[in-house]
Amino acid sequence: MWGRRLRWTGPGGLGAEELRVRRREREAALRKARREQHLVSKRLLREETEAEDGAEMVPEPLSEAEVLELLKGMQRGSEERKRSLKQLHRALRNKETQQKFVSPLADIQMEAAHCLHELSHSSDPAVAEACLPATPYLLTYLSGHSVEFMELCLYTLGNLVVESEAVRKQLLPQGIIPVLASCIQSPHQAVLEALGYALSQLLQAKEAPTEIIPLVLDSPLPQHMLRLVCSGLKTGTGAAVEFAWCLHYIICSHTATTSLLSLGALPALTSLLLHLASEIPPNPPEGLELLVCPVLRCLSNLLAEQGFCCQNQVLDQRLLVALFLILQSFLQHHPFMAQECLCLLNNLTADEPFFCSALLSLDLLPALLQLLSSSQVVRVLVLTVLCNVAVQGAGHCQELLRALPLLLSLLLPLLAPPGDTQVLGQGLELLHLLFLHCPEAAADFLRQGGHQVLEQHQSIPELQERAGALLEMLRQPPGTSACTPCPTTLPASS
């Protein structure tokens, strides 16, 4: 049927030029009638040699299977795609075929969405921009009722926005943020998880702090994200993980901390962390660390951003217990969690006597010291937390040495060159604080051969000034050392 070419010259074998003249005459008459009678018409452009008086051949109606076959042909090679399009073009002159084609064919829609999803996963940057015309349809379909279809559209959008700034710039005025804000109230976990993925992709864009996050903050999204993160253990961790990372990206933008604090983010995330720590079984299920990690980062970065005003909201020593429980649970199989926990521990203890005292009173320092055998980053963080305690003064230094009688002997191997400059520098800083507040620590250090270790550091340009100052402290009477620098909060990884 599709091999026939439907090319007619009209009654009496009229030539192409005469047909064009007749068409122009009819168009002129129709325009005149529209002006005089306000008639409504639609214009259909067809091949010039086709009859204009209704004498063209109307093809037989297509079945639904034939429509599907044509659509599949459009997904094949260029020649078959062209042939299928031409066949469909002619077939649509039949009203019955038109009704089949425009009726809700869920299978066709789903196959087309799968094709677009495959394209969105391509690493070729040109592919994302080639998909630009499809973005309004993807947004429109998010108001549908098919969970599977909505999920597929959301993941496709997430793939597209991360690749192309042009796609992001088109989606924002098309209203992607209000559409996502509507979807976040879905009761379906699959839709929520896909939504969290798409939103997290948007929030990682370089223009997110100025162009995307303000729109998110003006929408209901943040309060729903916070709710879904904090209810993750009850409703499923998939969506909670995605939205926890969304909150993390918003906090890292340095533009939204006040807004999140006004929503109660700090006490909510603190309660969640306490709950997570209390519910962790001896062998945590795989994947739970993916939720704990961004929650730790959110809390750590909120403290780094706001400092003391945030610390007053979380003065609960159970937080320290929770951090060490998490460390104990995840360290063996997920050693990266040590860095996440210690970054928060550092920001809690920085310039905060409450948590420094709690570390001592809860006898958590021995467990902390065991981490000195871990990676370089972890060793630096452990030494930084110890500095936070020592900088509180003589009382805390004496308690520190009482709780860790072998502290100086453990520091000596860390300080022996060659070694990592950051670890060595932080170790020298801890020695400085201990010598300043506890003269007996300096004497003990000398007895253990520390003088020779310090002398070796004088040949390292980055450390020679600190090592020289410590050697001078050992030679001078107690209390004449240089001023103590203040501890600093550290941002978690972005």
Protein Blocks (a to p, Z undefined) as FASTA:
>chain_A
ZZpccddebehhiafklmmmmmmmmmmmmmmmmmmnopacddddddfkbcfehpaccddd
ddfklmmmmmmmmmmcfklmmmmmmmmmmmmmpmklmmmmmpccfklmmmmmmmmmmmmm
pcbfklmmmmmmmmmmmmmmmmmmbfklmmmmmmmmmmmmmmpmklmmmmmmnopmmmmm
mmmmpcbfklmmmmmmmmmmmmmpmklmmmmmmmmmmpmklmmmmmmmmmmmmnopklmm
mmmmmmmmmmmnopmmmmmmmnommmmmmmmmmmmmmmpcfbdcehjlmmmmmmmmmmmm
mmmmnmmmmmmmmgcfklmmmmmmmmmmmmmmmmmlmmmmmmmmmmmmgopaklmmmmmm
nopmmmmmmmmmmcfklmmmmmmmmmmmmmnojklmmmmmmmmmmlmmmmmmmmpccddf
klmmmmmmmmmmmmmmmmmlmmmmmmnopmmmmmmmmmpmklmmmmmmmmmmmmpcehia
ccddddddddddZZ
